[in-house]
Structures are given as C-alpha cells and as structure tokens.
Amino acid sequence: MAHVITDECISCGACAGECPVGAISEGDGKYEIDAATCIDCGACAGACPTGAAQPE
C-alpha cells in the first residue's frame, strides 16, 4: 500500500529528497506521491516535519 500526503503538507520538499524511488513530486499546493511508484518504505513519513506523509 502506498503512502499519501495529506493537506497538512507545507510544501517544504523534505519528503521528496528522502524518497529512494522518486515517487514524490510537487503538486498543486502540496506534494504528491505516485502510488504506482511508491514502495511503501516510509522514508517520506520520517522526513516530514508536519506528519503529512502517512500510510494510506
């Protein structure tokens, strides 16, 4: 199951820099995770200062 980024995202980009497969990109007002690419490793959740990156 992929991780998702909630509306608590502040668009800091910390999660994108930690994703080992490049599944995270800047979206409209917040970052987004490509579910087809995400390997559910949780690196993004550990890097997110607001807790916006969470398991789906």
KEBA-110532 format. One record per residue (C-alpha): residue number from 0; x, z, y. Coordinates in steps of 0.25 Angstrom, whole numbers, padded with zeros to 4 digits. Example, Ala and Ser with C-alpha at 12.3 -4.5 7.8 and 13.67 -1.06 7.14 Angstrom:
// residues 2
n, u, w, v
0, 0049, 0031, -0018 .
1, 0055, 0029, -0004 .
// end
This chain:
// residues 56
n, u, w, v
0, 0000, 0000, 0000 .
1, 0005, -0004, 0014 .
2, 0007, 0005, 0026 .
3, -0001, 0003, 0038 .
4, 0002, 0006, 0053 .
5, -0010, 0014, 0060 .
6, -0014, 0014, 0074 .
7, -0004, 0026, 0077 .
8, 0007, 0015, 0078 .
9, 0014, 0015, 0091 .
10, 0022, 0002, 0088 .
11, 0035, 0008, 0088 .
12, 0040, 0000, 0077 .
13, 0047, 0011, 0069 .
14, 0039, 0007, 0057 .
15, 0043, -0008, 0057 .
16, 0058, -0004, 0058 .
17, 0057, 0004, 0045 .
18, 0049, -0006, 0036 .
19, 0058, -0011, 0026 .
20, 0050, -0024, 0023 .
21, 0046, -0027, 0037 .
22, 0031, -0025, 0035 .
23, 0029, -0019, 0049 .
24, 0027, -0027, 0062 .
25, 0021, -0025, 0076 .
26, 0007, -0028, 0077 .
27, -0004, -0027, 0088 .
28, -0002, -0013, 0094 .
29, 0005, -0007, 0081 .
30, 0014, -0011, 0070 .
31, 0008, -0017, 0057 .
32, 0012, -0016, 0042 .
33, 0011, -0029, 0034 .
34, 0004, -0023, 0021 .
35, 0009, -0035, 0013 .
36, 0024, -0032, 0016 .
37, 0023, -0016, 0017 .
38, 0030, -0010, 0005 .
39, 0024, 0004, 0008 .
40, 0037, 0011, 0009 .
41, 0033, 0020, 0021 .
42, 0045, 0017, 0029 .
43, 0036, 0014, 0041 .
44, 0028, 0027, 0040 .
45, 0041, 0035, 0040 .
46, 0045, 0028, 0053 .
47, 0032, 0028, 0061 .
48, 0032, 0039, 0071 .
49, 0017, 0039, 0073 .
50, 0014, 0039, 0058 .
51, 0006, 0026, 0060 .
52, 0013, 0019, 0047 .
53, 0005, 0024, 0035 .
54, 0002, 0021, 0021 .
55, -0011, 0012, 0020 .
// end
